Amino acid sequence: MTRKMPVLLLHGFTSSLDCVKKPAAALRAAGFEVATPILRGHGTKWQDLRGVKAADWFEDGRRALEALIEKHGGPVAVVGLSMGGLVALDLAIRFPDKVAIVIGAAPALAFANPLSPMSKYVGKVVKTFPSPNAFTDQELRKKVDTNYKKFPTLTFAELYAYSRDVRSRLQDLTVPVHLIHSLKDKVIPPSATRFVLETARSERKSVSWYSSSGHELFLDLESDAVAAEVRDVLIAFEDGK
C-alpha cells in the first residue's frame, strides 16, 4: 500500500543517517515516501562542523521539506531526533500549512551538560568537546555508533542558541505533535519533552516514555519498538485515527 503523506526524517547533532535508518526502513516498508537529508556539516568528519550555523541546519531542513512537497505533494509529516527534532519543531511552527504532524524524538530543547549555557564563552578557549555517551548498551554502542567522537564547541554554541530560540516560540506550535523520550536520556533531559507538552498550543499532543534506552532512541535497546511507534503513529494519523 502506498501512503499519501510524505515523511521528512531528520538526524541529530554529530550524527549520520545511521541514526535514523531504522525508522526510515519501517516507514518505507509501510508505503511512505521518506526523505532523509544530511544536515550541514554531518555525515563526513567532525571538522566539517566548523563554521556551521544553526541557520544552515534550518535551511537544509526547509529545502528538503520544499523538495518533498514538490515531488510528492503535501502536507508532510516531519520526524526528527534531537537536533533534528529541534529543526522539525521549527519547521512546524513556521510552516503549519506544509507540516501535517511533527514527531520529536528527544528534541534538543534542553541539555543535561551544565556547561551548555556557557558554550559560547568556553568555546573561545576549549575548541572541541567530546561527544556524550548516548547509549545505555555499551556493547551495542561499539557496534553501531558512527557519530563524531568530538565536535567544535562553538558549533555546539550555535545549537544551544537555536534551542533557546525555538523554546521561545513553542507557544506558536499548533500542528499535531507526538513526542518520544527515554527517562534514561543523559544528553537531553526529559524536561525538554515536558516543556513541549506544556507550551505548545497544538490541540493534539501525545507522548511515549521509554525506560531503557539512552539518547540514541533509534539505535539503542528499544530501537525496534521506537521505529515501529513512529510508523504506527503516522499510519494512524493518516487513517484519521
Backbone bond lengths (Angstrom), bond angles and torsions (degrees), N, CA, C in turn:
res aa  C-N    CA-C-N  psi(-1)  N-CA   C-N-CA  omega(-1)  CA-C   N-CA-C  phi
1 M - - - 1.465 - - 1.524 110.13 -
2 T 1.309 116.10 130.56 1.458 120.31 177.51 1.520 109.64 -92.53
3 R 1.311 115.97 130.75 1.461 122.08 -179.78 1.524 109.95 -90.69
4 K 1.334 116.41 145.50 1.462 120.78 -176.89 1.525 112.70 -80.50
5 M 1.324 117.72 -33.49 1.462 121.47 -172.73 1.530 111.14 -84.72
6 P 1.326 119.00 114.24 1.469 120.32 176.49 1.531 110.50 -70.21
7 V 1.318 115.58 159.72 1.462 120.97 -178.34 1.525 110.11 -126.78
8 L 1.320 115.34 129.97 1.462 122.25 172.43 1.516 107.27 -102.99
9 L 1.329 116.85 121.89 1.464 122.82 -173.58 1.525 109.01 -119.35
10 L 1.341 116.63 119.58 1.465 121.91 -170.59 1.526 111.92 -116.39
11 H 1.325 115.59 131.68 1.468 122.33 -178.84 1.532 111.86 -81.25
12 G 1.334 115.42 178.89 1.453 121.10 -176.22 1.524 114.39 -101.28
13 F 1.322 115.27 -178.97 1.465 123.84 -179.09 1.524 109.74 -67.64
14 T 1.314 117.01 134.05 1.477 127.51 -177.18 1.529 112.68 70.25
15 S 1.314 118.17 2.80 1.462 121.32 -173.18 1.523 113.05 -91.30
16 S 1.312 113.76 172.36 1.464 122.12 169.10 1.523 106.96 -120.31
17 L 1.317 116.51 -175.56 1.459 119.34 178.56 1.530 112.40 -68.54
18 D 1.333 117.19 -10.21 1.462 120.01 176.99 1.524 111.36 -58.20
19 C 1.330 116.45 -31.26 1.468 119.23 -174.65 1.523 112.62 -75.31
20 V 1.326 118.05 -11.51 1.470 120.08 179.26 1.534 112.59 -123.06
21 K 1.327 116.96 12.05 1.469 118.34 -175.49 1.530 112.32 -68.94
22 K 1.339 118.30 -31.51 1.468 119.26 179.68 1.527 112.30 -67.37
23 P 1.334 118.94 -51.24 1.468 116.91 177.28 1.521 112.49 -64.32
24 A 1.332 117.48 -33.88 1.468 120.15 178.05 1.524 110.25 -60.98
25 A 1.326 116.42 -44.78 1.467 120.68 -179.92 1.524 111.40 -65.44
26 A 1.335 116.47 -42.10 1.465 120.23 -179.82 1.526 111.31 -64.03
27 L 1.326 116.38 -40.74 1.463 120.90 -179.70 1.526 111.46 -68.37
28 R 1.318 116.30 -42.50 1.472 119.38 179.74 1.525 111.07 -65.65
29 A 1.328 115.91 -38.81 1.464 119.33 178.59 1.527 111.58 -64.23
30 A 1.339 115.85 -26.41 1.468 120.78 179.21 1.523 112.29 -86.15
31 G 1.337 116.91 -2.93 1.453 120.24 175.98 1.512 116.48 102.98
32 F 1.334 117.05 6.62 1.461 120.51 178.92 1.527 111.49 -84.43
33 E 1.321 116.41 143.44 1.462 121.53 166.98 1.526 106.95 -81.32
34 V 1.333 117.09 126.40 1.460 121.26 -174.30 1.522 110.70 -125.30
35 A 1.326 116.35 130.34 1.464 122.09 173.33 1.521 108.62 -109.35
36 T 1.338 116.03 132.49 1.467 121.30 -179.93 1.528 109.19 -127.53
37 P 1.316 117.88 76.96 1.466 120.19 -179.06 1.522 111.81 -69.68
38 I 1.319 115.73 153.03 1.461 121.24 172.62 1.526 107.69 -93.18
39 L 1.308 116.66 120.67 1.454 121.12 -179.47 1.524 110.23 -76.83
40 R 1.297 115.77 148.51 1.468 123.59 -171.19 1.536 113.04 -45.23
41 G 1.338 115.67 130.87 1.458 121.41 176.07 1.514 115.09 87.79
42 H 1.319 117.77 0.19 1.463 121.41 -173.97 1.527 112.32 -111.45
43 G 1.336 114.10 164.15 1.458 120.53 175.30 1.518 114.94 77.42
44 T 1.322 117.45 9.74 1.473 121.14 -179.44 1.525 109.24 -129.99
45 K 1.329 117.16 -101.09 1.468 121.75 176.54 1.527 108.41 -132.48
46 W 1.327 115.82 154.71 1.461 119.85 -171.21 1.524 112.66 -60.55
47 Q 1.337 116.54 -28.83 1.469 119.84 -179.48 1.529 112.20 -61.03
48 D 1.329 116.42 -23.51 1.466 119.92 -179.21 1.526 112.66 -71.91
49 L 1.327 116.78 -8.00 1.463 119.93 174.73 1.528 112.16 -80.78
50 R 1.315 116.70 -14.19 1.470 119.23 -179.28 1.527 110.64 -61.14
51 G 1.310 115.57 130.66 1.456 120.77 176.78 1.515 115.21 79.99
52 V 1.327 117.88 -3.00 1.463 120.44 179.35 1.529 109.33 -75.09
53 K 1.317 116.13 138.49 1.456 122.28 -178.94 1.531 110.21 -108.35
54 A 1.312 115.45 157.13 1.463 119.81 177.08 1.521 111.17 -59.25
55 A 1.328 116.38 -35.01 1.467 120.30 178.63 1.524 111.61 -60.55
56 D 1.336 116.91 -28.74 1.469 120.59 177.51 1.529 110.58 -66.80
57 W 1.329 116.65 -42.77 1.468 119.93 179.87 1.526 110.53 -65.24
58 F 1.329 115.49 -43.16 1.457 118.22 178.23 1.526 110.86 -61.98
59 E 1.332 116.40 -43.76 1.458 120.28 -178.05 1.526 111.05 -64.77
60 D 1.333 117.12 -38.30 1.466 120.04 176.33 1.530 110.47 -61.92
61 G 1.329 115.97 -42.18 1.458 120.05 177.55 1.520 112.06 -65.36
62 R 1.326 116.33 -42.05 1.468 120.67 -179.69 1.528 110.99 -63.24
63 R 1.319 116.00 -45.13 1.468 119.47 179.96 1.525 111.33 -63.11
64 A 1.322 116.09 -40.14 1.468 119.61 178.65 1.528 110.61 -65.20
65 L 1.324 116.38 -38.29 1.464 121.06 177.00 1.527 110.77 -61.79
66 E 1.318 115.76 -47.87 1.466 120.52 -179.31 1.535 111.13 -63.63
67 A 1.331 116.62 -41.07 1.468 120.45 -179.93 1.524 111.27 -65.07
68 L 1.326 116.15 -38.22 1.464 120.89 179.80 1.531 110.25 -66.04
69 I 1.323 116.07 -42.14 1.467 120.37 179.04 1.525 110.81 -66.51
70 E 1.333 115.97 -41.20 1.463 119.73 -179.87 1.526 111.47 -62.41
71 K 1.331 115.80 -36.74 1.467 119.97 -176.60 1.524 113.14 -84.30
72 H 1.335 116.60 -39.26 1.465 119.86 -171.27 1.527 114.09 -121.86
73 G 1.317 118.04 -3.46 1.454 120.04 -176.56 1.516 111.62 86.81
74 G 1.315 115.90 173.60 1.454 119.83 -177.85 1.519 110.02 -145.45
75 P 1.317 117.17 -177.28 1.459 126.39 3.26 1.531 112.72 -75.17
76 V 1.328 114.59 172.25 1.460 123.43 -170.40 1.527 110.57 -114.51
77 A 1.325 116.81 147.81 1.460 121.63 167.21 1.522 107.69 -86.97
78 V 1.325 117.13 131.75 1.461 120.81 179.25 1.522 108.62 -116.06
79 V 1.319 115.46 124.03 1.462 122.99 -177.68 1.518 108.07 -121.65
80 G 1.328 117.70 133.51 1.456 119.07 -179.97 1.510 112.82 -146.29
81 L 1.335 115.32 144.79 1.461 122.88 175.55 1.518 109.58 -102.85
82 S 1.320 117.19 127.27 1.463 122.61 172.41 1.532 111.69 57.81
83 M 1.327 119.01 -113.75 1.460 120.53 175.92 1.520 110.48 -59.98
84 G 1.325 116.88 -37.39 1.459 120.32 175.96 1.517 111.66 -62.49
85 G 1.328 116.52 -33.63 1.457 120.74 175.51 1.513 111.62 -67.15
86 L 1.317 115.88 -34.80 1.461 121.20 176.67 1.527 110.45 -64.55
87 V 1.329 116.17 -47.78 1.467 120.51 177.41 1.529 110.22 -62.23
88 A 1.330 116.74 -40.31 1.466 120.86 179.54 1.525 111.02 -60.15
89 L 1.323 116.88 -45.42 1.460 120.64 178.77 1.522 111.10 -63.81
90 D 1.326 116.29 -40.46 1.465 120.41 179.22 1.529 110.95 -62.97
91 L 1.323 116.65 -43.70 1.464 120.49 177.69 1.529 110.81 -60.90
92 A 1.329 116.12 -41.19 1.465 120.16 -179.63 1.523 111.49 -66.81
93 I 1.330 116.82 -35.90 1.465 120.96 178.14 1.525 110.59 -67.94
94 R 1.320 116.24 -44.61 1.468 121.18 -174.11 1.534 113.23 -79.79
95 F 1.327 116.49 -31.08 1.466 119.80 -174.17 1.529 111.49 -128.48
96 P 1.323 118.15 62.44 1.470 119.91 -177.52 1.524 113.63 -64.09
97 D 1.331 116.58 -18.59 1.465 119.68 177.44 1.524 112.07 -81.47
98 K 1.342 116.61 -15.78 1.461 120.95 -177.88 1.527 112.88 -106.77
99 V 1.326 116.88 -15.46 1.469 121.86 -178.94 1.524 108.75 -110.88
100 A 1.331 116.34 118.44 1.466 121.06 -178.14 1.521 111.52 -80.15
101 I 1.323 116.02 -40.19 1.460 122.99 -178.25 1.515 107.67 -156.35
102 V 1.325 116.60 148.59 1.461 120.89 177.58 1.523 108.71 -123.46
103 I 1.332 115.47 136.49 1.465 121.80 174.81 1.520 107.93 -118.29
104 G 1.317 115.95 120.15 1.457 121.28 178.19 1.515 110.69 -109.19
105 A 1.320 116.56 117.13 1.460 122.21 176.12 1.525 107.74 -99.17
106 A 1.320 116.44 109.79 1.466 121.71 -176.12 1.527 111.34 47.62
107 P 1.330 118.14 56.59 1.470 120.45 -176.97 1.525 111.48 -61.46
108 A 1.320 115.69 138.39 1.473 121.31 -171.40 1.527 111.97 -80.24
109 L 1.321 115.48 68.64 1.466 121.48 179.77 1.518 112.40 -104.29
110 A 1.318 116.48 -0.32 1.463 123.24 175.19 1.523 106.25 -160.79
111 F 1.325 115.81 159.95 1.466 120.14 -176.70 1.524 109.83 -134.23
112 A 1.331 115.35 137.74 1.461 120.23 -177.82 1.525 112.59 -71.83
113 N 1.333 117.33 -30.44 1.465 120.73 -177.95 1.529 110.10 -67.64
114 P 1.332 118.36 120.51 1.471 120.50 -177.44 1.527 114.01 -66.12
115 L 1.332 117.44 -15.14 1.465 120.47 178.23 1.531 112.70 -82.15
116 S 1.315 116.76 -9.31 1.468 120.34 -175.11 1.528 113.76 -52.63
117 P 1.334 119.57 -46.57 1.467 118.89 -178.68 1.525 113.61 -64.02
118 M 1.332 116.64 -20.21 1.464 120.59 -177.55 1.522 112.99 -100.39
119 S 1.329 116.99 7.50 1.469 120.46 -173.37 1.525 112.83 -59.46
120 K 1.315 117.65 -32.10 1.464 120.92 179.69 1.526 110.88 -62.42
121 Y 1.320 115.90 -33.90 1.464 120.56 -179.05 1.522 111.24 -89.95
122 V 1.337 115.91 -41.21 1.464 120.71 178.53 1.523 110.41 -60.02
123 G 1.337 116.51 -36.12 1.458 121.26 -176.85 1.512 114.73 -63.62
124 K 1.319 117.36 -18.73 1.462 120.41 177.79 1.525 111.51 -73.86
125 V 1.328 115.13 -20.12 1.469 120.71 -178.91 1.531 111.04 -112.37
126 V 1.315 115.80 -47.48 1.465 121.84 179.71 1.527 107.45 -99.72
127 K 1.319 116.56 102.78 1.466 121.01 -169.87 1.524 114.28 -73.36
128 T 1.326 117.08 -31.14 1.467 120.10 179.02 1.520 109.83 -131.42
129 F 1.318 114.36 160.56 1.459 120.29 -179.75 1.526 108.03 -137.33
130 P 1.337 118.14 141.83 1.472 119.41 179.39 1.521 111.77 -70.76
131 S 1.306 116.23 142.86 1.463 119.99 177.30 1.526 109.80 -68.24
132 P 1.327 117.42 142.54 1.466 120.12 -178.24 1.519 112.01 -73.32
133 N 1.313 115.04 161.34 1.461 121.34 175.28 1.530 107.91 -77.86
134 A 1.309 116.66 111.66 1.465 121.12 -173.75 1.524 113.05 -104.08
135 F 1.336 116.91 12.79 1.464 121.49 -177.31 1.520 111.25 -120.79
136 T 1.329 115.92 147.94 1.456 121.47 167.10 1.525 109.71 -84.37
137 D 1.316 116.19 -44.01 1.466 122.58 -179.03 1.530 109.37 -87.37
138 Q 1.329 116.14 105.22 1.462 120.15 -175.30 1.529 112.92 -73.22
139 E 1.311 117.75 -29.18 1.463 119.86 175.33 1.527 110.38 -68.44
140 L 1.303 115.87 -39.59 1.459 120.58 176.42 1.525 110.35 -64.84
141 R 1.310 115.56 -38.80 1.469 120.11 178.26 1.527 110.96 -57.53
142 K 1.327 116.62 -42.96 1.463 120.63 -179.60 1.531 111.48 -61.49
143 K 1.314 116.40 -31.75 1.464 120.93 -175.63 1.525 113.25 -84.31
144 V 1.339 117.40 -36.47 1.475 118.59 -167.46 1.525 115.06 -119.68
145 D 1.324 118.03 -9.53 1.467 119.38 -175.96 1.527 110.80 -79.34
146 T 1.327 116.88 111.35 1.466 121.90 177.14 1.530 111.65 -112.43
147 N 1.326 116.45 13.27 1.462 120.08 178.26 1.524 110.83 -64.76
148 Y 1.334 115.71 156.40 1.459 119.55 173.06 1.526 108.86 -58.35
149 K 1.328 116.06 143.22 1.465 120.29 -179.28 1.529 112.24 -80.89
150 K 1.317 116.11 -16.85 1.464 120.40 174.75 1.517 108.39 -152.29
151 F 1.338 115.60 173.48 1.466 120.19 -177.43 1.527 109.57 -151.33
152 P 1.333 117.39 156.20 1.465 120.18 176.93 1.531 109.85 -67.73
153 T 1.314 116.11 128.74 1.462 120.47 -176.75 1.523 111.94 -59.60
154 L 1.322 117.03 -39.14 1.462 119.73 -178.60 1.531 112.21 -69.81
155 T 1.323 117.35 -24.63 1.465 119.24 174.81 1.521 110.06 -73.83
156 F 1.329 115.88 -36.91 1.466 117.77 173.24 1.525 110.34 -63.11
157 A 1.328 117.30 -36.16 1.467 120.28 177.45 1.528 110.83 -58.42
158 E 1.333 116.58 -34.31 1.463 120.85 174.82 1.535 110.43 -62.69
159 L 1.329 115.37 -44.07 1.461 119.98 179.19 1.526 110.58 -63.37
160 Y 1.316 116.51 -42.06 1.465 119.94 -179.47 1.530 110.84 -62.70
161 A 1.324 116.63 -46.18 1.467 120.37 179.54 1.532 110.79 -63.03
162 Y 1.315 116.32 -39.38 1.465 121.00 178.60 1.529 110.19 -63.72
163 S 1.324 115.53 -40.31 1.456 120.88 177.83 1.528 110.96 -58.75
164 R 1.325 116.17 -45.10 1.470 120.37 179.20 1.526 110.67 -64.56
165 D 1.309 116.46 -37.73 1.459 120.71 179.69 1.529 111.22 -63.94
166 V 1.321 116.43 -47.95 1.465 119.55 -179.35 1.529 110.48 -65.75
167 R 1.321 117.42 -39.32 1.474 120.85 176.12 1.521 110.58 -54.38
168 S 1.322 115.91 -41.75 1.466 120.23 -175.71 1.527 112.61 -69.47
169 R 1.333 116.86 -14.32 1.466 120.87 -177.86 1.531 113.34 -114.66
170 L 1.317 116.98 7.67 1.470 119.54 -175.19 1.527 113.41 -65.16
171 Q 1.330 117.00 -23.39 1.462 118.56 177.36 1.524 111.41 -65.99
172 D 1.333 116.68 -13.30 1.464 121.13 177.72 1.529 112.95 -89.61
173 L 1.330 116.91 0.06 1.467 120.23 178.01 1.524 109.40 -78.17
174 T 1.325 116.54 119.57 1.465 121.13 -177.21 1.525 113.51 -122.79
175 V 1.337 118.00 -14.85 1.469 119.35 -178.72 1.529 109.34 -76.73
176 P 1.323 118.45 158.14 1.463 120.72 177.05 1.532 111.33 -54.78
177 V 1.322 115.50 139.37 1.465 120.10 -177.41 1.525 109.59 -135.04
178 H 1.333 115.30 133.98 1.460 121.87 173.55 1.521 107.32 -122.39
179 L 1.322 115.86 136.16 1.460 121.43 -175.31 1.519 110.51 -122.03
180 I 1.322 114.74 146.62 1.459 121.90 179.06 1.523 107.62 -133.95
181 H 1.320 116.69 132.07 1.467 119.18 -178.80 1.528 108.97 -153.72
182 S 1.319 115.75 149.28 1.459 120.67 173.74 1.522 109.89 -99.06
183 L 1.298 115.88 136.76 1.463 120.76 177.59 1.523 111.48 -69.47
184 K 1.337 117.02 -12.54 1.465 121.29 178.36 1.530 112.46 -101.63
185 D 1.317 117.08 11.90 1.466 121.17 179.42 1.527 109.38 -67.34
186 K 1.341 116.26 119.07 1.465 121.25 -179.77 1.527 112.45 -103.36
187 V 1.324 116.60 8.39 1.464 121.74 178.84 1.524 110.51 -107.53
188 I 1.323 115.90 -54.76 1.462 122.67 175.95 1.528 107.10 -113.12
189 P 1.315 119.21 112.11 1.462 120.43 -176.01 1.526 111.98 -66.61
190 P 1.325 117.30 151.43 1.467 120.73 178.08 1.527 113.58 -56.69
191 S 1.315 117.40 -21.13 1.471 120.38 178.04 1.523 111.55 -59.66
192 A 1.334 117.59 -25.68 1.465 120.98 178.48 1.524 110.54 -62.78
193 T 1.316 115.84 -44.48 1.464 120.45 178.85 1.522 111.29 -70.65
194 R 1.317 116.63 -39.10 1.472 119.29 177.88 1.528 110.73 -61.39
195 F 1.328 116.66 -35.33 1.462 120.71 179.13 1.528 110.99 -62.59
196 V 1.323 116.54 -40.16 1.468 119.59 177.77 1.527 110.11 -62.95
197 L 1.320 116.48 -46.08 1.462 120.65 -179.07 1.522 111.63 -60.37
198 E 1.326 116.38 -37.85 1.461 121.20 -176.94 1.526 112.90 -79.31
199 T 1.341 117.01 -26.25 1.462 120.71 -169.17 1.522 114.24 -104.48
200 A 1.316 117.39 -39.35 1.472 120.33 -176.70 1.528 110.72 -60.79
201 R 1.324 115.78 145.10 1.467 121.25 178.93 1.528 112.16 -95.34
202 S 1.311 116.53 9.98 1.464 120.92 178.05 1.531 110.06 -58.43
203 E 1.327 116.06 135.84 1.463 119.32 176.58 1.524 110.88 -72.13
204 R 1.316 115.43 -30.58 1.466 120.59 -178.75 1.520 108.78 -108.78
205 K 1.331 116.34 107.34 1.466 122.58 179.54 1.524 108.55 -132.20
206 S 1.325 116.17 136.92 1.460 120.15 178.75 1.522 109.28 -149.44
207 V 1.324 115.58 160.72 1.466 120.14 -178.76 1.523 109.75 -147.70
208 S 1.317 116.01 148.00 1.465 123.00 171.06 1.519 108.24 -125.60
209 W 1.316 115.48 129.36 1.464 121.01 178.40 1.522 109.33 -104.76
210 Y 1.321 115.92 134.20 1.462 121.75 175.22 1.528 108.66 -109.24
211 S 1.310 116.39 156.84 1.463 119.35 -170.21 1.522 114.95 -120.28
212 S 1.329 118.56 -4.95 1.466 119.95 -175.90 1.517 114.17 -118.38
213 S 1.312 118.16 -29.66 1.467 121.65 -174.03 1.520 112.16 -74.75
214 G 1.344 114.15 160.01 1.452 120.35 166.69 1.520 108.68 -89.82
215 H 1.327 115.93 -152.26 1.461 120.79 -177.18 1.529 112.41 -68.19
216 E 1.323 117.23 -32.15 1.465 120.98 -177.77 1.530 110.11 -78.34
217 L 1.305 115.16 76.49 1.465 120.90 -173.86 1.520 113.85 -61.02
218 F 1.334 117.25 -31.69 1.463 120.61 -176.79 1.527 112.96 -92.43
219 L 1.344 116.79 4.43 1.464 120.37 -179.82 1.528 113.25 -128.54
220 D 1.313 117.69 -24.82 1.462 121.88 -172.40 1.539 111.25 -83.15
221 L 1.312 116.17 -161.02 1.462 122.84 -167.89 1.527 115.24 -54.09
222 E 1.326 117.04 -36.05 1.468 120.28 -175.23 1.528 112.68 -105.74
223 S 1.326 115.82 21.67 1.468 120.36 -171.67 1.528 113.53 -59.92
224 D 1.322 117.53 -38.61 1.467 119.47 179.75 1.526 110.90 -63.35
225 A 1.320 115.81 -42.56 1.468 120.34 -179.88 1.522 111.35 -67.51
226 V 1.328 116.83 -38.82 1.467 120.25 -179.55 1.525 110.36 -67.49
227 A 1.324 116.73 -44.20 1.468 120.32 178.21 1.526 110.86 -61.23
228 A 1.328 116.29 -41.77 1.466 120.40 178.73 1.524 110.84 -65.43
229 E 1.315 116.53 -35.85 1.467 119.61 178.68 1.524 111.55 -64.18
230 V 1.321 116.87 -44.36 1.466 120.25 177.55 1.527 109.76 -56.47
231 R 1.317 115.85 -47.71 1.471 120.64 178.16 1.524 111.47 -58.49
232 D 1.329 116.37 -48.67 1.465 120.49 -174.79 1.525 112.07 -67.74
233 V 1.325 116.99 -36.87 1.467 120.43 177.65 1.525 110.41 -62.63
234 L 1.326 116.49 -43.02 1.464 119.64 -178.26 1.528 111.98 -72.41
235 I 1.322 117.30 -35.59 1.472 119.76 175.17 1.528 109.88 -62.81
236 A 1.330 116.26 -47.61 1.464 120.30 -179.62 1.525 111.10 -62.21
237 F 1.325 116.30 -39.61 1.467 119.63 179.87 1.522 110.68 -64.89
238 E 1.325 116.11 -46.75 1.465 118.84 -179.18 1.528 111.45 -65.33
239 D 1.321 116.50 -32.00 1.464 120.37 179.83 1.528 112.60 -82.36
240 G 1.336 116.09 1.98 1.457 120.38 176.50 1.509 115.14 77.90
241 K 1.323 116.15 23.76 1.469 119.69 -178.88 1.526 110.94 -97.09
